[in-house]
Amino acid sequence: MRIKIGKTLRGIRKLTGKKQHEIAALIFVSRATYSAWENDKGCPSLIQIYAFTNAVNIPIQSFILKLEEDQEI
């Protein structure tokens, strides 16, 4: 099963009230790259996921739990 990360990224980003380009700038990727992740057209590396959790100020463990919840079984 392929893990889809887009729903989780989008949900957490929207909770922060930030736009895609703002998150992208904080984690040093283009807005297009970040958008592709949210649309499950690409996948961030573990380092980029860690940078994302730091940018939105949540523990990586919370991100992983949310990712598990968001998976469609």
Residue, then its C-alpha position, 0 to 999 in steps of 0.5 A: m500500500r502506498i502512503k498518501i501524505g497529501k491530505t495530512l500536509r494540507g490539513i495541518r497547513k490549513l490549521t496553521g492558517k498558512k498558504q502553500h507558498e509560505i510553508a514552501a519558503l519555510i522548508f526551502v522548496s518551491r510552491a509547485t513542489y509543495s503543491a505536488w506533495e499535497n496533491d499526492k503527485g510527489c512525496p517529501s523526503l524524511i528530512q523535508i517532513y521533519a522541516f515541515t513539522n518544525a515549520v508548523n511547530i508540531p512534534i513529528q510523532s503527532f504528524i505520524l499519528k495524523l498520517e496514520e489516521d488519514q490513510e484510507i483503508 
